[in-house]
Amino acid sequence: MRPLFFETLLCLAAFAKGQQIGGIDVSIAQYPFVAGILIQRTTIIGNGAILSPNWVLTSASAVYSTPDSDYSIATGSEDLSTPAAQYQVQRIFRHPEFVGWDYNVALVKVSGKIVFGDTVQPIAIATTEPETVNDATMLSYGKNEDGTSHLRSATYTLISDNDDCVPLLQEYQAKDVIWQHHGFCLIPPPGTQQGQWYNDAGAPLVADGQLYAVFAFAENEGGTNEGSVATRLTSFAGWIQSIMFSNR
């Protein structure tokens, strides 16, 4: 079974439109740190979180398959069919150990500087490392079951302990992300039907105003309540800081 990353390559070839299953439309004013990632300035390929005027954090699987110059960053918009502002990507720094499952994190440096305002603001990465994050909000422009590209939120509990998280996953490579303390399992609220598709990649997961994770992959793309993993950002804080500092 292939992770979401490999499905991304297939979907890109056909410019397919995936769907985020579940969630509700939200205002960008509520979550001004969310950025959309576009390919050829038109096609939604992923999401990210604004860290500073120059940097957007995402998953490596969201920005893996084409030259860096093909990507742009959209900010300040509730619906990416009409993005408020776009910034050309200058360079993408993917974690050097990413090969499709683990180390699924990337930094995007934009040309120029992102202009901040009421609907565009940065967010800080969490500094604590809880094993469980309750009521985490995932935010994505990924196509949804209503066929729109409106910003949507969905609530999850993030868990990372071997006893509860690992049994939810089927693939050894997915389990290894948890064993290495590099990821969280996404658990939807009881009684809900939620799932992810390829262009949910990089979607920020936040709680209490802090960024804890970005969506990495689903073992069964489009399956509801299937094994899904988000990259645990505190595990990569050193790498993130090093890239941003050395490429100012």
Salt bridges, closest charged atoms under 4 A:
GLU7 OE2 - ARG2 NH2 3.20
ASP25 OD1 - HIS150 ND1 3.92
ASP25 OD1 - ARG152 NE 2.82
ASP68 OD1 - ARG94 NH2 2.84
GLU78 OE1 - HIS150 NE2 3.76
ASP102 OD1 - HIS182 ND1 2.96
GLU131 OE2 - HIS181 NE2 3.77
GLU131 OE2 - ARG232 NH2 3.68
GLU145 OE1 - ARG152 NH1 3.54
ASP146 OD2 - ARG152 NH2 2.37
